[in-house]
Amino acid sequence: MNTVAEPRATPPQGRAKLADREGVLAPLFLLPAVLYIIALVGIPLLLALAFAFSDVTVGDPSFDWVGFRNFDAIFDDPVFWRSLRNTVVFTVISMALTIVLAKALAMILIADFRFKWVVRFLVLLPWTTPIALAAVAWLWMLDSVYSPIDWVLRSIGLSESNVYWLGKDTLAMASVIAVHTWRIVPLAAVIILAGLISIPNDIKDAADIDGAGFWRKLFEITLPLTLPVIAVATLFGAVLTFTDMSVVYILTRGGPENATQVLPSYAFLKGIGSGDLAQGAAIALFLFPLLLAAAVAILRSVKKMETF
Amino acid sequence: MTGTRVGPPPALAAPGQPGLADSAHVERLRRRATKRHRFGRGGLYLLALAAAFVAALPFIWGTITAFKRDADLYNSENNPFVFNLDPTGEHVSFLFDETGFLTFAANTLWVGLLVSAITLAVGLPAAYSLARLNMPWAGPLGIAIFFVYLVPPTLLFISLTRVVAILGLQDSTWSLVLIYPTITIPVSVWLLIGFFKAVPRDLEEQAMVDGYSRLAAFGRIVVPLALPGVVAVLVFAFTLTAHEFIYALAFISPTDAKTISIGVPTELIRGDVFFWQSLQAAAILVAVPIAFVFNLLLERFITGFTMGAVKG
């Protein structure tokens, strides 16, 4: 009566058995990555939090709990508020510019034309160049005496004297925003390009056959379909913008008179420059809520992307 | 698609009735479409040219600068875009002979090599585990690992400075070798998941039927097939090493341990003295090769991104 089949050939013993068991292999394969991240991202993150409530300095690294003293100090510091405001202003403006410019650039890059590789090469330069070197190139573009932009303005009679791009509050801020946008747009465009490519061809063909014009296709097909990917690209750009300090550090060192100071650069100035690790950590901590908001927003956009 | 590619006029596609009036209408539509097409092409070239110009402007100006004589460069009346005096290569030689540029380049390559090795050793198995091994929670775990990339160096550099000091690695390139994988591993895992998913499952199963263990199938079949992903990770790890600024600035101060991205701005700007021509030459010499390699791999990155994100 018993028709149950004989058990299949028993799995080989020893090493092969272990090397075949997914239940063991999967966590084992993942373990090094998880450990690395916990040890050098997770723990330092907690440490940064602890530093913010301590009196650790470069000179005296012993850890003493001081409660909210660091926060009281930075809340009384007008430069901190200025940095916070600048961080938000920089991020919002360069995000807005990035959305428009990156979308336009992506649409240029998806088209076919002659010498496209030259254009692509040049257009990607801002993103692929190490940010510190790109900032140095801009520092020279915006030089107070020898800026070629000033020379052009003078030659066509638009300006009598030099503009001093990095020497005046508003202009310095505009310059920093422009350099950030210049740098982020190619990255955002490439991400959007990936989204554009993934639009199914039959939708495009159907639109062409129906005689939809450029703007109509833009607003009724490509924009709605690529909105999540545009959101991801922009949020990435935003995170890279508000967590970066190299552009500010090289172009203005936060000047003139802290007009371009942002949270990361101020944290660096306090933490490494003046050696007050505790206060630097407390300042940097204010990046966290911004970061969390960006992460949640990215996650939502990615979810939306998966429903297509 | 852009508006430059105007499809056939609708009248052509519609099953219209034949007739003289209609063919004139079609002709008119066709002419209008061609006109629109030409206008679109011209606009496209103009936009592409403008984008390329804005993107490359500092580098164009930098290339000219690198070969200018001091007397030519430091005269604000001179047209900055032409050589008013004969070009000279002396500032480029200065960069190689009198500054630490070659040391910085060597440090960057060395750190990049080690970071790539660590990233691959840790990232390949992790990505495979998340892509193929039917882990419970593989999806959320993958996203969590990716989000680690968003934790910025500016939030961690202060506590990591202490960690590096405790380990006795300050002022040594080893501090960068240790810390950079925290940035490269998350992105690489994400990229590699996409590449692994593109390898047909059948190949792996066939290998296991042929007597390979799962481990051997991974090492001998799947990784070689995902080689483009491995290359992408290598390029990514190297570029990141060349790009990273904050950790290097915080951890390292001696000249002979500096990488390109901190060495050039800190050593070629001495107090108030800027070696502008050499600075620009350094920027171009680093920017062009990296951009070149990236262009070769751009398609890969785009497919990697869509596979990782959309189909992940």
Interface residues (C-beta under 8 A of the other chain):
Chain A: R15 A16 A19 D20 R21 E22 L25 A26 P27 L28 F29 L30 P32 A33 V34 Y36 I37 L40 V41 I43 P44 L45 L47 A48 F51 V56 P61 A104 L105 M107 I108 I110 A111 F113 K116 W117 V118 V119 R120 F121 L122 V123 L124 L125 P126 T128 T129 P130 I131 A132 L133 A134 A135 V136 A137 W138 W140 M141 V145 Y146 P148 W151 N162 W182 P186 V190 I191 L193 A194 G195 I197 S198 K204 D208 I209 D210 G211 G213 F214 W215 K217 L218 V229 V232 V239 T243 D244 M245 S246 Y249 I250 L263 P264 A267 F268 G271 I272 L277 G280 A281 A284 L285 L287 F288 L291 A294 A295 I298 L299 V302 M305 E306 F308
Chain B: M1 T2 G3 T4 R5 G7 P8 P9 P10 A13 G40 R41 L44 Y45 L47 A48 L49 A51 A52 F53 V54 A55 A56 L57 P58 F59 W61 G62 T65 L73 Y74 S76 N79 P80 F81 A121 V122 G123 P125 A126 Y128 S129 L130 L133 N134 M135 L141 I143 I145 F147 V148 L150 V151 P152 P153 T154 L155 L156 F157 I158 S159 L160 T161 R162 V163 A165 L178 I179 P181 T182 I185 P186 V189 M208 S213 R214 L215 A216 T239 A242 H243 F245 I246 L249 A250 I260 S261 I262 V264 P265 F274 W276 L279 Q280 A282 A283 V286 A287 I290 A291 F292 F294 N295 L298 F301 I302 T303 F305 T306 A309 V310 G312
